[in-house]
Amino acid sequence: MIVEAARAYSDGNEGPWLRIALAIAESTVSTLYSEAESLRAHFDLDDSVLGDHLLAWIIDPGTVHMVSSLNKDAVAKEWLAKEIASWLQSYELHLRRIETHRGDDVVDFGDSLFGYGPIERWRGGEEDSYEDAPRMLSLHESFSIDTDSDFVSKCIEKISDHDLPSAVKSKKSVLVRPIDPILYRALIENPDLMKSLDWRVFETLLADIITRFGYEVDLQQGTKDGGIDIFAIRKSSDFGEQRHLIQAKRWSNRVGVEPVRELMFLHSHHKVTKSCLATTSSFTKGAWELANTYKWQLELRDMIGIHEWLVKASGNLGDA
């Protein structure tokens, strides 16, 4: 339901995702404030403001793109819980503006969410002094809220069926769209998340990576049947035009010898410069040995190898 709603939102049907986003925001904020009466009393927290800001984050295009890229609601909930927990911890610093007056002296805790960073500033008399800053930091830290991913997961699970859309109409597969930087960051931080990507998103991600490496990419029609997924062409090589073939396998199980043999056949049939088999899993010993026999023709990339690609390609995210 959550993944389908995110995909429908991207297709122009915004209602289901907005309803889910509102339910998640309301459940999280109401639970947070029911467990944070001391903070409400000391800092006059406004739950409607927090709810509006959290809702804006959930319906942000980057968030929606990430959720729509996944293939299971359980994985989407886990990712949302982790990211919302991180968001809340940053927002908590925004809520905690503590000002303690002693004559003309002021302690001002910075606003990290909106770019100022958690900097404590103590102004006293004509010269700056930090002698009382540790005392104020201790006071500040004594009001912490436990907003980890388990807390947010419980908030999401509290949402009743009445709060969720009964059905979501979206296209059968994910549309091929440019890869959002948030997906790069999520996969670099947690490579295992690759196994939960929609298979078409995984192919598109590989195409995006290879494009950032300077190749012209031809992404083939997705078939899920092990055919050719990507042709990558480099025309500026000193050795003339080069054409590469990439096959993507978003698998959980290890890839054995047979797919490598099939890749060798495709390599010979299409007469390409080199062929690559990229998987979200790993390869058996036999698969590595066979590929090594044809190391000038074949390249294997397991999840670790794709992660290396992600890190390298992420340096060009500003070019998106």
RABEL-V89131 format. One record per run of one state. SS is the DSSP state (H for helix, E for strand, L for the rest). FROM is the first residue (numbers start at 1). TO is the last residue. If there is no record, write none. Layout:
SS/FROM/TO
SS/FROM/TO
//
This chain:
L/1/1
H/2/10
L/11/14
H/15/34
L/35/36
H/37/43
L/44/46
H/47/58
L/59/60
H/61/69
E/70/70
L/71/72
H/73/95
L/96/101
E/102/102
L/103/104
E/105/109
L/110/119
E/120/124
L/125/126
E/127/128
L/129/132
H/133/141
L/142/148
H/149/157
L/158/160
H/161/163
L/164/180
H/181/189
L/190/190
H/191/196
E/197/197
L/198/198
H/199/212
L/213/215
E/216/219
L/220/229
E/230/234
L/235/241
E/242/249
L/250/254
E/255/255
L/256/256
H/257/270
L/271/273
E/274/279
L/280/282
E/283/283
L/284/284
H/285/293
L/294/297
E/298/301
L/302/302
H/303/314
L/315/316
H/317/319
L/320/320
//
